[in-house]
């Protein structure tokens, strides 16, 4: 998906989690970053995911865990 922070792939999901990966980003630290969020059945867009479980670069995604 295209997002204001870059191009993000939805890699997969389980009953509890959804997995994303950055392909492009204006922040070079985010490129290739893998993120796991708690699933949100109400979500329609990346911004709707707020409960970050883990990421391959915690510093780059600290804002999402708040």
The 8 nearest C-alpha neighbors of each residue, nearest first, counted from 0:
[[1, 7, 6, 8, 2, 9, 45, 5],
 [0, 2, 6, 5, 7, 3, 4, 8],
 [3, 1, 5, 4, 6, 0, 7, 45],
 [2, 4, 5, 1, 6, 24, 25, 46],
 [5, 3, 2, 24, 25, 6, 26, 1],
 [6, 4, 24, 2, 23, 3, 1, 7],
 [7, 5, 1, 23, 22, 0, 21, 2],
 [6, 8, 21, 0, 20, 22, 5, 1],
 [9, 7, 20, 19, 10, 0, 21, 6],
 [8, 10, 19, 11, 18, 7, 20, 17],
 [11, 9, 18, 19, 8, 20, 12, 17],
 [12, 10, 18, 9, 17, 13, 19, 16],
 [11, 13, 17, 16, 18, 14, 10, 15],
 [12, 14, 16, 15, 17, 11, 38, 18],
 [13, 15, 16, 12, 38, 17, 37, 40],
 [14, 16, 13, 38, 37, 17, 12, 36],
 [17, 15, 37, 38, 13, 12, 36, 14],
 [16, 18, 12, 36, 38, 35, 11, 37],
 [19, 17, 35, 11, 10, 34, 12, 9],
 [20, 18, 9, 34, 10, 8, 33, 35],
 [21, 19, 33, 8, 32, 7, 31, 34],
 [20, 22, 7, 31, 30, 32, 23, 6],
 [23, 21, 6, 30, 31, 7, 20, 24],
 [24, 22, 6, 5, 30, 21, 25, 7],
 [25, 23, 5, 26, 30, 4, 29, 27],
 [24, 26, 27, 5, 4, 23, 29, 30],
 [27, 25, 24, 28, 29, 30, 4, 59],
 [26, 28, 29, 30, 25, 24, 23, 31],
 [29, 27, 26, 30, 59, 56, 32, 31],
 [28, 30, 32, 27, 26, 31, 24, 21],
 [31, 29, 21, 32, 23, 27, 22, 28],
 [30, 32, 21, 22, 20, 29, 33, 23],
 [31, 33, 29, 21, 30, 20, 55, 56],
 [32, 34, 20, 55, 54, 19, 31, 21],
 [35, 33, 54, 19, 18, 53, 20, 32],
 [34, 36, 18, 53, 52, 17, 51, 54],
 [37, 35, 51, 52, 17, 50, 16, 38],
 [36, 38, 16, 50, 15, 17, 39, 51],
 [39, 37, 16, 15, 17, 36, 40, 14],
 [38, 40, 41, 42, 37, 48, 47, 16],
 [41, 39, 42, 38, 43, 47, 37, 48],
 [40, 42, 39, 43, 47, 38, 48, 44],
 [43, 41, 47, 39, 40, 44, 48, 45],
 [42, 44, 47, 41, 45, 46, 40, 39],
 [45, 43, 46, 47, 42, 48, 2, 0],
 [44, 46, 47, 48, 43, 2, 42, 0],
 [47, 45, 48, 44, 49, 42, 43, 2],
 [46, 48, 42, 45, 44, 49, 43, 39],
 [49, 47, 46, 45, 50, 39, 36, 42],
 [48, 50, 63, 51, 47, 64, 46, 36],
 [51, 49, 37, 36, 64, 48, 52, 63],
 [50, 52, 36, 64, 53, 49, 35, 63],
 [51, 53, 36, 35, 50, 37, 54, 34],
 [54, 52, 35, 51, 34, 55, 36, 57],
 [55, 53, 34, 56, 33, 57, 35, 32],
 [54, 56, 33, 32, 57, 34, 53, 31],
 [57, 55, 54, 58, 59, 32, 60, 29],
 [58, 56, 60, 59, 54, 61, 55, 53],
 [59, 57, 61, 60, 56, 62, 28, 54],
 [58, 60, 57, 56, 61, 29, 28, 62],
 [61, 59, 62, 57, 58, 63, 56, 64],
 [60, 62, 58, 63, 64, 59, 57, 65],
 [61, 63, 60, 64, 65, 59, 58, 49],
 [64, 62, 61, 65, 60, 49, 51, 50],
 [63, 65, 51, 61, 62, 50, 49, 60],
 [64, 63, 62, 61, 49, 50, 51, 60]]
